[in-house]
């Protein structure tokens, strides 16, 4: 007769493993949802409030890239130990994503208390982490939601906390945001815009507008930056500051960008051949290795010379995946496309990136240009950027020039290129063609005189 010992234990062990994060030993996504489900069930007859929080480590990927994945795992284990030690006997913390943790506070009943305890977690996680013989620092962002009604499910609570986390990360690092009714309305509006934008991209309704870039000494137009503009039949004019982030976050930016580039290059074919077209790539496009292929296919289809195209990328875009961005940049430069670093001075990349990526051009951010006349630090920063670019053999364009005094000061400092409302606001393809006809007619007239 066969004898078995520990009846039921293997099944329990398998269940425990299914609910446990193998790296940190914390509960996983399933464990967290199970805990919240049970608490909702327990309070069904008397829905006393409780708090759910989602915590995301800020800037963990660059640390992973810098120190390596083993060091990244060590940091995650240390994060888990700190979070577990901070929980009282009622509370639970689980790891639910690569660098995302969720916690349940059954005895936290108010938004104020939820925010206070979440700020304490951020403070605990801000202390240095041991990485071999070195140390690293991290910040974290937190989104919270409170259970108030028996109608709310675990999924609803977690979605609300994720929405609050999104707002926390958009407002800066190390922030706590507690979900509010206003966020729910904002989330619904974002969804409406997303749906309308998908339809507009599919129907080809997003249009390129073009802003002149000039030689500051002669004031001659040397190129145009392409800017996306969208007017919806129901929503009206939707600013790019609204729809571009939504396109980026909801995975629409690729098709949107391809549509605008196709229309822009079709329009620019009829421009004088010495004029270039500048076009922005988003951070998510710099991690998609198909980006270069899409651009080249569009240029081939429209017959636009790659040597007349400049691609603008931002410092922040480089930080997401430097290796991927570098490969895309090199693929584009190989066919003659020039690459420009946009919004210089406002991101997080190091000066070493300028050497690593071999940019053709640098664009000085409008924040420095707007204060050049009355702020000595801005003046010195612009001078330093110009001297650096001269040494690196890079062209420079100053953005956001709005009056003659700013343009004159930049010329005095040796800045060759400029862009801003002083020289022209973004205009559609027909208006831009009219602008060029007038400009070249005037130039020909002046030459005849």
N, C-alpha and C positions, 0 to 999 in steps of 0.2 A: 504494500500500500504506500502510495506516495504522500509524503507529508509536506505541507507548505507552511511557511512561517511569515509573519507580518502581513496577514491578509489585508488587501486593500492598499498597502503602502506604495507599491509600484505605481498604481494609478494616481495616488496623491502626489508622488514625486514628479510624474509627467505633467500633472496639472500645474504644480509650482513652477516648473521650467517654462511652461507655456505662458505664464503670467510674470516672468522675471526677465529683466534686461541682463544679458549675459556679461556685459562689460562692467557695469557699475553695481550689480546686485540689487538695484532698486526694482520696484515693480515696473512693468512696461505699459504700453498703451492699453492693452486689454485689462490689466489690473486696475488702472485708473478708472476706466469706464465702469468696471464692475463695482468699484467702491462707491462711485457717485450714484450709479443705479440703485444700489442697496440703500444709500442714505435717502434718496428721493422716496423710495418705497417705505422706509421707516417713518418718514414724516408726511406720508400721504394724508393722514387724518388731521394733522396739525402742522401745516407747512411753515415751520420756523425757518428763517433765513439761514443760509450758509454761503461760503465763498469758494469759488473755483478760480485758480490762477494759472496762467501759462507764462513761463519764464524762458526767454531766448538770450543766449550769450551773444553779445555784440562783438563783431570782428573776430570770431573764432577761426574762420577759414584762413585769413592771413597768418594767424599764429600757427595753424596747422601747416601752412606752406613754409613758414620760416623755420620752425623747429622739427617738422616731420610728424608723421601720423602716430608713431609710438608716443611721442611727447604729447600729442593732442589727446590720445587715449588716457595718458597719465593725468592730464589736466581735468578731463571729464570725470575720472574717478575721484579726484580731489574735490571737484564741484559737488559730486553726489554725496561725498562724506560730509561736507559742510552743510548741505541742505538737509540731509537726514538728521544731523546733530541739532539743527535748529527747530525741528518739529516737536511739538508736545505730544502727550500720550493719545490725543484725539486725532491728530492731523496725519496726513499722508503725502509723500512726494514720490513721483514716478518719472522715469525718463521716457518721453514719448516721441522723440526725434533725435537726429544726429546731435544737435546742441540745444535741444528744447526739452524743458522739464515742466511737469504739471503738478500742482499741489492742491489739496483739499483741506479747507479749514472749517470743520463742522461747527465750531463755536465762535466764528467771526460773523457777526450779525449786521454790520453797518459798512457803508462805503468808506467812511473815514478810517475805521479800524482795519479794513482790508488794505487800504493804501499804506497805512502806517506799517503793518506787518510785512508788506511786500517791499517797502523801502528798506526795512531791516535786512531782508534777504539780499538785496542788491549790495548793501554795505558789507555783509558777510562775504560775499563773493568778490569784493573789490580788493581784498588783501592779496599780496603776491603769491604766485604759485611756483613751486620748485620744478624746474625742468633740467635735470642733471645738475650741472654746476652753475646754471643760470636761473634767472627768475623771469616770470611773465606776469602781466597784469591783464585783467579782463573787466569789462563792465557787462551789465545785463539790462534788458528791457522786460517789462512785465505788463500783461493785460489781465484784468480781473472781471469776473461777473458774479452777481449774487442771485441765489435762488430765492424767489419770493412766492411763486405760485405753483400749485400742484400740476398745472398744465405744462410746465417746462420739463423738457427731457434733458438727459445728459448731453446729447448732441447739440441741443440748442444752447445750453450753458457754455459748452466748450467753444462753439462757433462765436458766441458773444465775446468770450475771453480772447479768442483769436482776433476778432475785430478790434478790440481794445488794444491788443498787442501791436497790431498794425499801426494804429494811431500813435502809440508810444514810440515805435521805431521811427516813424516819420517826423516826430517832433524832436528827435535827438537821442543820444545814447543815455543809458542809465535812468530812464523815465518809467513811471508807473501811471497807467491809465485805467480807470474803472469804467466799465461799460455804462452808457447812458442811453436814454430814449433818443436823444439827438443823433447819436452815432448810428442807431438803427435807421433813422430817416436818411442819414448821409449814405449808409450802405445801400439802401434801396435806390437812391439817386445814382450812385455809382453803377449799380446793376442796369438801370435804365439807359445810362450813357453807354455802357459796354454793349448792350444789345443793339442800340441804334448805330454805334460805331462799326460793329460787325457787319450790319446791313450796308452801311455807307461804303465800307472798304470793298465789300463784294460787288456793289453797284458802281464802284469807281467814282464816288462823290467827294473824296478828299482831294483838295487841289494844292499844287505848289505855288507859293508866292516867292518873290525874289527881292533881296535887299542888296543894293550896290556896295561893293568894296572898292575903295579908291586909292590911288597913289596920292599921299598927303601933300607932296610938293606941287604936283601939277593939277591935282583934283580930277585927273582923268580916271574914268571907271576902268578897272582892270578885271573885275569878276563879279559874281553874285553868289550870295548864300541862299540856299533853298530852305524855305520854312513851310511846314504843313499848315493848311488852314481848312476848317470844316464848318459848314453851315448846314444844320439839320432841319428838315421840313417841320418837325414838331418842337425840337429843343431850341431852334434858332442858332445863333453864332455860339459855338462852343470853343473857348480859348484853348490854345495848345497846352497851356500850363495845367489844364484840366484833363484833356483827352490823351495827351502823350503818356503821362504816368499810368493812366488806366490801361492804355494799350500795352505798356511795358509789363504791368502786373498781371494782366489777364491773357497774355500770350498772343496779342494781336499785332505787336509791333513789327514783326517780320513782314507779313502781307501788306501792312500799312506803308512801311518803308519802301517796299518794292513798287507799290503803286505810285507813290510820290516821286521816286527816282525815275521811273519810266516816263511819267508825264513831264518831269523837269528836263530830262535829256532830249525828249522829243521837241520841247519848246526851244531849248538852247542850241539845237542844230542850226537854226537859222540866224544865230547871233554871229557877229564878226569872230573869226577863228582865233584871234588873240585873247578873247575873253574866256576865263575859266568858270566852272560851276563848282560850288562848294556844297557838300552834303553831309549831314550829321548821321553818325551811327550810334545806336543806343547801347548801354552796357550789356544787355542780353544778347545783342547781335555779335558782341565780341567774344562770346563763349560758344557760338554756333559756328562750327567749321564749314557749314554750307554758305555762310554769308558771302565770302569771296566769289563763290560760284554763281550765286544769285546776281551779284553786281555785274560780273562779267557777261552773264547771259543777257541782262538788260541792255548793257552797252552794245553788245553784238546785235541785238534785235533792233535797237533804235539807230544804230550806225553812228553813235557818239564816240569821238576819239578819247580813249582812256587818258591820254596825256593832258586833256583839258579838264579832267575831274580831280577835285580835291576832296578827300574824306576827312571829316572832323570827328575826333574822339575826345572824351573827357578823361581827366585823371581818375575820377571815380570808376569809370568804365574799365580802366586798365587794372584796377585793384581786384576785381572779381576773379579773374583767371589770367594772370600775366602771360603765362605760356601760350594759352589759346589766342590772346590778343596779339601777341608778337607774331605768331604764325599767320594770322589773318592780315596783319599789317604788311608783312614781307610778301605774301602772295599778291597783294594789291600793288605794292611798289614795283614788283617784278614786271608788270605790264605797263608801267609808266604813270600809274595813279599816284598823286602826291598825298601825303598824310600830314594833317595838322592837329596840334594839341589845343583843344578848346578850353576856355574858362580857366586859363592857367592861374595858379595861386589860390584857388578855392577848394581844391581836393585834398587827397591824403597821400599822393604818391611822392616819392623822394626825387631829388634832383638827378639821382643816378638813372632814373627812367629816361631822361632826355638823351643820355648816352646810349642806353640799351636799345631804344626803339628807333633811333635815327629819324626823328621827325624832320619834315621839310619846312614846317612853319609852326609858329606859336601865336596864339591869340590871347592878348592881355584882357583879363576879365573887366567888365564894365564897372565893377565895384571900385577898382583903383582909378579908372579914368574919370568917373563922376566926381571924385574928390581931389583930383590932381591940382586944382587951383588953390585950395585952402587947407590941404593936409600934407604936411612935410613927409610923414612916413610913406604915404602913397606915392609921392614924387620920387623918393629915394628907391622905393621898390620898383617903380617903372624904369628908372635909370639902370638899376641893377639887372633887370630882365633884359633890357636892350643891350647892355654890355655883354651879358652872358650869351645872348643869341648871336651877336656879332662874332664872338669867339667860336661858337659852335657852327657857324655858317648857316644859320636858320633865318628865314624871313619872319617878319613880325607884323601883325595887324592888331591895332587897338580897337576894342569894341565899345559901343555905347557913347560915341562922340555926339554931343547934342548942340554945342555952340562953337563959334570961331575961336574963342580964347583957349578952349581945350585943344582944338586942332593945332593952333599956333604953338602951344606949349609942347605938344608931342613932336612937332617938326623941329622945334628948338632942341629937343632931347635926342633927335636922330631917328625917330620912328617913321618908317617908310609907308606903312599901310594903315588905312582907317576904315571904320564902318560905324554907322549910326544914323539917327534921324536927321542930322545936319546934311547928310548927303542923299538921303532918301529913305522913305518908309517901305516896308515890304509891299509889293504890288503883284497882281496876277500876271499871267503870261502876256496877255494882250497889252496891258499898260506898260509892262517892261519893254516890249518890242517898240512901243511908241516912244518911250524914254530914250531908247538906243537910237532910233531914227532922228530924234531931235538933237541928241548929243553929237552924232556923227555928222549931221547936216551943219551944226554949228562949228564943228572942228574943221570941216571942209571949207566953210565960208571964211573962217579965220585964216586958214592957210592961203586962200585965194587973195585975201587982203595983204 
